[in-house]
């Protein structure tokens, strides 16, 4: 793999959505995900983006910027009224990425019960209680609005052929925090889900409270629902394991041959296939409720038994997952894989989920002793970097690549510009903006103004407060 130079690294950092999470485990209880690994306290979670091709973020669908921050202190304050963001201690969950279109939320499953078998653990799982007014506890969830102004046309029909690829940056990673213990491997079972809920055109009505914030899975009123697509789930460290986790798996997993996990002879004395420290191991995530009538072992699929596993989330109880992995993140050139796609000239509501995947083999009894995890990730539209094509010319500009200017007769100092891709030269009465921008707001001597681009160029008008 080619080593990226420092100049390129610095540039890429300016062209990403950055997201950081630090989670400190408060308890040191033993047992794996369904038994007793209790809580992980989320201390901070920051999301940031730099301007690239007309991409900007918002936590409320109203105030747009090239950077936004969300954490345990502001997740419910800096967003919008009646949001259903959730911030709580983390407990192991499982999800295959299916979105419940009746409530516009990701389906997650949690512990029902967990009983030792001769070759693993019989599991029962119930749906996390997030079908009402709020999300359940045990994971992080929040709304992120993404405005993509890289094109003039908006396509109301849900069709990936009309959309633009978004990539996960190579710098994205999940690691052990400064006070963590690398021997435990808790960082290897973290998952980050990107659930696209719906989108609207970036043009037209600018009232976020009636048009953008209420975006749901349901089509109509200018909304294109996206919940028919499963959430994209990122699996970091897909080829990283700690020896302690492998030792646990080797000791507890035995080949299964019988249909009833409690019947003598359903398991052999043969251990499951050996896992090396850098092997990719499939995760068989919970795809629906598992009750007392089902006899499902947590190791099904890995133990040679496939009657309770499937390739789709509707056929059986466990589903072998096709995650977006770190291995795919590191592919280069034509091999680079997209994370998801966005429509041009659109505002998309994306619900972000962070959880610990209980069905990952790296989630074992002693993983909770890891102490701390740190997560950071970013988005970019760049598929090719200079080294991918052996480029030896000048670098692309590090700031705004496409810009235009227009004059404005100000009556005072212009400030509080709602989009960082618009700047104002007070001495020359001149705005400089990304040419893909359609509108933005600013404050002029205490008066809120809106600049709108039309067929005849840019026009400015006072924003009159609603009575």
Buried (B, 14 or more C-beta within 10 A) or exposed (E): EEEBEEEEEEBBBBBBBBBBBBBBBEBEBBBBBBBBBBBBBBBBBBBBBBBBBBBBBBBBBBBBBBBBBBBBEEBBEBBBEEBBBBBBBBBBBBBBBBBBBEBBBBBBBBBBBBEEBBBBBBBBBBBBEBBEEEBBBBBBBBBBBBBBBBBEEBBBEBEEEBBBBBBBBBBBBBBBBEEBBEEBBBBBBBBBBBBBBBBBBBBEEBEBEEBBBBBBBBEEEBBBBBBEBBBBBBBBBBBBBBEBBBEBBEEBBBBBBBEEBEEEEBBBEEBBBEBEEEEEBBBBBBBBEBEEEBBBBBBBBBBBBBEBBBEEBEEBBBBBBBBBBBBBBEBBEEEBBBBBBBBBBBBBBBBBBBBBBBBBBBBBBBBBBBBBBBBBBBBBBBBEBBBBEEEEEEEEEEEBEBBBEBEBEBEEEBEEBBBBBBBBEEEEEBBBBBBBBBBBBBBBEEEBBBBBBEEEEBEBEEEEEEE
